[in-house]
Structures are given as C-alpha cells and as structure tokens.
Amino acid sequence: MGTKIKSKTQVVKNKDSEKKAVANGTNKEDNNVFASCTFSSLGLHPTLCDQLRERMGFEGPTLVQAQAIPVVLSGRHASLMRKFRLVNAATGTGKTIAYLAPIIHHLQSYDKRIDRSDGTFALVLVPTRELCLQVHEILQKLLHRFHWIVPGYIMGGESRSKEKARLRKGISILIATPGRLLDHLKNTASFLHTNLRWIIFDEADRILELGFGKEIQEILNLLGSMKTGHEDQENTVTRPSKFQRQNLLLSATLNEKVNHLAKISLEDPVMIGIDDKTMEPTSKIRFVHSDSDEDNEDKYSNKIAAVGAYKVPEQLIQRYLKVPCGSRLATLLSVLKHLFEREPSQKVVVFFSTCDAVDFHYSVLTEFLFSSHPQTEEGNRPIFLGCKTLRLHGNMEQEDRTTSFQAFKTDKSALLLSTDVSARGLDFPNVRCIIQYDSPGEATEYVHRVGRTARLGERGESLLFLQPAEIDYLQDLKKHGVSLTEYPLLKVLDSFPMSGHKNMKNSVFIDMHPWIMCLQKALESFLSSKPHMDELAKKAFCSWVRAYTAHRGDLKRIFMVKKLHLGHVAKSFALKQIPSLVGKSFQNQAKKRKRFEKKSGPSNKRKVARRVK
Ligand SMILES: Nc1ncnc2c1ncn2[C@@H]1O[C@H](COP(=O)(O)OP(=O)(O)OP(=O)(O)O)[C@@H](O)[C@H]1O
C-alpha cells in the first residue's frame, strides 16, 4: 500500500504543515489524519500531483486517501468482473479526493484523448444539491490542467433544458442528484453513457434514507449496473461494455440500507476504512456474499458494524445542555451570544428539525432588539446578536440556497441556521461549533451533523440540546460509542450583566434564572408587537410538533409526544398561548397516522416526508 514510504521532500513539507497546524491551534500529526507518503507514491500522474499540491494546497494524502486511491487505481488491471467498493471513514477525512483523483488519473491516461463526444465516463451520485455543487467545484479545480476532461452537474431546481444542452455536448465526469439523473436517463436521448466506467455513491446511506432506493435501482438497471443473478434484475438491460465497470460507495456511516444497496449491485466488495483504535488504515476486508446464503448475509452485515459505523473526530469536544422546554429559545440565544462574545470571528451552525423552524429563528435572530436595562428606549436597543446570520433549507428558492451556501463557505465569521440539508458531506471551512437545537434522531445523523466541524484534524465543539425528559438519548448515543459531557449552562447564564439582580448567581433552575426570565419576557413582547413574527412562530410550532412525532422505533421511547407540554412548546417559540387550531389539527393528524400505520405500517417515504428537510 505504501502508506509508510516517506520521501525526503515529504518530510520537509510535512514539517512545514506541522508548523502551520501548531500556529492554528491544531496538530494534524497528533490527530492521525495524514498518511506519511506522497500522492505520487500512490501512483497518481505527476501533473495531477502538482494540481493537488499547487492548486488545492494539499501536501500529502490523508489516511483514507492513501488507502483508497491505490484500490480505485487498481480497478484498471483487475479482472473484468464488476467491482463494488465501500469507503467508510470519519467525517472530514478527504473522501472526495479519494475517488476523484484516481478517476482523473485514469481518464487522462487513455492513449487516445477522450473528448466530449465520448459522453460520460464517471457518474457521482449525491443526496443534496449543495453537495452536488461542492463536488463539482472540487472537480473543476482538479481538472484545471486536463481541459479535455469535462466536468458537469445536473440536479433538481436547475433548468432541465439547459442541462439537456450540456448533456448533448457531453460531460466526462457528471455529478448528479438521483431524481434529476433518472429524469435525464429516461427523457434525454442525447445523454451518452455507453462508455460509463465508474458509478460513485457519495453519502450512500443518506441517498437511501431520503427514499431514493427505487430510483437507484432504476438508475442501476438503466445503466446496466445491477449485479448479475439478482432477483430484482429480471428486466435489467445488460449492456456489453468494453470497459470494466467499477462502483464505489462512500459514507462516514454504514448501515443496513447501504448493505441493501451493496446487495443489489456488488460482487466481491472491498471495504476501505480506518481502524478506530490504531487509526491506521484497515487491511482490506473481502466480504463473502451471496443472496442465497443467509449465513453469509449475516457475516456481511456484522462486518459492516464491526468496522465501526460511527466515527467521530477524536479532537471534537462534545457536550449537551439539559434545558426545560419553555426556556429553549432564551437559552439558545444566550448560548449564541456567549459564543460570539467569547470569539467574535467564528462560524457556527445550528440545526433545526424543520424549514419553518429555521425561518422563525432566522427572523428572531435578525430582528430581535434587546437591552438588559429595562429603561432603555426601544429605538436605542441594540440587535441581540450582532453577527452575520444565514439560513439554508430545502424550501428556499434554489438561487437563495446557493447564495447562502456559498456565503457560509467563504465568510470568515457567520451563523448558519439549517435543516439536515447541511448535515451531509458539506465542507464549510473553519466551523468552530455545531449546535443541535432540535435533536437529530438517529445516531448516524448526530455523527454527520457534528462532522461539519473538527474536519481534517482541526479543533471543534458540538452542543446538543436535550429536554430533561429526553436525557436517555445520551445512552442511545453511548451505545454507538459517542459520549458527551454536560455544558456549564448556569455558569454561562450567570456571566450576563443583569441590572437589579444582584443575587442571580444563587439560581439553580434554568427557567427561574433572572437572565432567562428577562429574555423570555422581551422575546414574548417582541413577538406580540410584530404580526409577521407571530405567524412565523405559529407555523414553526406546528411543524416542530409534527417533526417530533416522526421519531422512529426505539427513539419514540425517548422523544415521547405524550410527554410534551404544548404550552411549554409554545413558550419555546415565544408564544404566550398554544395556537388555537394547532392542538386540534395535531390531534387529528396523530389519530389519522395511527389508523394508517395500523393498516399498512409506516413507509419510509412518509417517515422522511414528516421530517421535512
Ligand atoms: N490531502 C489533503 N490535504 C489537505 N486537505 C485535504 C486533503 N484532502 C482533502 N482535504 C480537505 O479536507 C476537507 C474535507 O474533505 P472532504 O469534504 O472530501 O471530506 P469527507 O471525508 O468527504 O467529509 P464528509 O464525511 O463530511 O463528507 C476539505 O476541505 C478538503 O479540501
């Protein structure tokens, strides 16, 4: 594998990057992110190595790259049997380069240069539009000196006719979201993919969780990439190809859904991962897998679990806050204020369960004026939180989504409020803190959300909000090897200047804390003075309660709807009363859903739809 080969130049370069890392307060060597070899020792073309160093600023490969690149490169010399490979490594370890670099290496090496009229050679499937743009941007940089290899993307929200025109001209490496890809596969006759050699599933488990399982099967069928002999394969178009087809599957978390995708598409897969204890690349694990052999299937699933499905960056500081429901909003604002006062120039992401909740909190954070001196006139009160605030969710116009996404990428200091649309794969540089204000549900989602910080060995912290009744969620995370410590919330609240409350340090209850009470009162009067805010709050309240009911399986025991006090939930949206119609409509919906689930059992699509991203 060559991960231990260390050239003289590499030693010098690594020393330079060590110095830089120490200056940034991180030590990448300590975090065992990088391999001690060079890109060229992995077999990549010298021009590509120059690109990685000069244009991208990468001195050497990460551990996962050192492990994956030779495996993807070797596809060229392997037998003609189709391969399906799994790459499983912690968030922020450079998985994108791990598959793009070897593909580019192959494409540039063809004796007869490829050109646009050859159509698509590599297809990268991603779950979200933002990830599509991000991978495309990296690809553009990598291809700077390989102008004959054409990058492109197709995704929901873009103009179909413009995409058709681009596909007609030819795209060598295509990044796509599944729905839009299927659309073009069916309706764009000029989309040439007979030379397709690679299919990559980036964030594979998320693609499946979003309910794209059927689309993926259809895509694999249309591309002639379903595993031979599989029962679902009756109508498969098996296209004879002069190329060996190589499929790659990537995720920081692997689960039974990925197992299913592997099942329908792979033969003799190879797992690439990092051993949790030694932080060394694991030796390749070859799965023995056959549909007819249940024992083998068990072995296969066990191995996925054994490789460690939940990997959290070692240097990440993970904490939780136990907050009574009615004080959640005031606490969130206080924690944000504390974070930005402690370090005015930094990036923070707050995750919410619904689009409406993002919109409501965005308006609060950009409009709420506050002074802890009650006598200060309204016009003289400063904005509560003076940092740049952005929002990102799936109900926004595509143009606004892209603007927010790009702004948060390039800004040095900003606060991003988002749904889980930002949880997977997005690489925002230098995010210092992740706040999970609404709980993530599945532990996998927790891992991906916190993975937006502490990337590539950098420091980072995460805060998880839990209500007292939800505290068992910590045990659930522990089962997956994730441990959190408590955030010193009272100490932080005590640090705020409050006139007229000399003995506030004696308060032991969050909801009785004078700072929280004063803030809550101010928030409620702000809301009642702004009709548009009141509307936003009511909408957010409704969708929040709906999302809360959507927790699945075992999590229903922890996030119990019947334990919710709707009056306190209303208070967490600064509403003085439970919105009148909401109680009824919520109850009706709950009844309807119970009836439906009794009849048919909950479908995946419904579950996903309820937690609108
Ligand atoms: N060899 C390298 N040297 C330095 N930086 C690198 C290297 N490879 C990748 N990076 C940078 O590391 C960051 C994380 O990379 P990437 O987004 O591919 O990680 P990931 O493992 O796919 O993360 P996630 O699991 O969140 O999807 C990016 O900013 C990327 O530019």
PDBQT file of the ligand as one rigid body, heavy atoms in Angstrom, charges set to zero:
ROOT
HETATM    1  N1  LIG A 701      -4.771  15.521   1.289  1.00  0.00    +0.000 N 
HETATM    2  C1  LIG A 701      -5.340  16.570   1.809  1.00  0.00    +0.000 A 
HETATM    3  N2  LIG A 701      -4.617  17.522   2.435  1.00  0.00    +0.000 NA
HETATM    4  C2  LIG A 701      -5.206  18.602   2.981  1.00  0.00    +0.000 A 
HETATM    5  N3  LIG A 701      -6.541  18.848   2.923  1.00  0.00    +0.000 NA
HETATM    6  C3  LIG A 701      -7.313  17.938   2.304  1.00  0.00    +0.000 A 
HETATM    7  C4  LIG A 701      -6.764  16.754   1.709  1.00  0.00    +0.000 A 
HETATM    8  N4  LIG A 701      -7.775  16.060   1.167  1.00  0.00    +0.000 NA
HETATM    9  C5  LIG A 701      -8.911  16.743   1.407  1.00  0.00    +0.000 A 
HETATM   10  N5  LIG A 701      -8.644  17.862   2.087  1.00  0.00    +0.000 N 
HETATM   11  C6  LIG A 701      -9.615  18.864   2.571  1.00  0.00    +0.000 C 
HETATM   12  O1  LIG A 701     -10.294  18.235   3.649  1.00  0.00    +0.000 OA
HETATM   13  C7  LIG A 701     -11.620  18.708   3.747  1.00  0.00    +0.000 C 
HETATM   14  C8  LIG A 701     -12.585  17.531   3.887  1.00  0.00    +0.000 C 
HETATM   15  O2  LIG A 701     -12.637  16.797   2.683  1.00  0.00    +0.000 OA
HETATM   16  P1  LIG A 701     -13.965  16.055   2.227  1.00  0.00    +0.000 P 
HETATM   17  O3  LIG A 701     -15.119  17.016   2.218  1.00  0.00    +0.000 OA
HETATM   18  O4  LIG A 701     -13.668  15.320   0.983  1.00  0.00    +0.000 OA
HETATM   19  O5  LIG A 701     -14.144  15.065   3.455  1.00  0.00    +0.000 OA
HETATM   20  P2  LIG A 701     -15.200  13.908   3.654  1.00  0.00    +0.000 P 
HETATM   21  O6  LIG A 701     -14.452  12.821   4.323  1.00  0.00    +0.000 OA
HETATM   22  O7  LIG A 701     -15.876  13.598   2.373  1.00  0.00    +0.000 OA
HETATM   23  O8  LIG A 701     -16.214  14.575   4.672  1.00  0.00    +0.000 OA
HETATM   24  P3  LIG A 701     -17.749  14.136   4.992  1.00  0.00    +0.000 P 
HETATM   25  O9  LIG A 701     -17.667  12.794   5.644  1.00  0.00    +0.000 OA
HETATM   26  O10 LIG A 701     -18.223  15.195   5.874  1.00  0.00    +0.000 OA
HETATM   27  O11 LIG A 701     -18.437  14.068   3.684  1.00  0.00    +0.000 OA
HETATM   28  C9  LIG A 701     -11.833  19.557   2.520  1.00  0.00    +0.000 C 
HETATM   29  O12 LIG A 701     -11.725  20.918   2.887  1.00  0.00    +0.000 OA
HETATM   30  C10 LIG A 701     -10.718  19.190   1.591  1.00  0.00    +0.000 C 
HETATM   31  O13 LIG A 701     -10.352  20.263   0.758  1.00  0.00    +0.000 OA
ENDROOT
TORSDOF 0
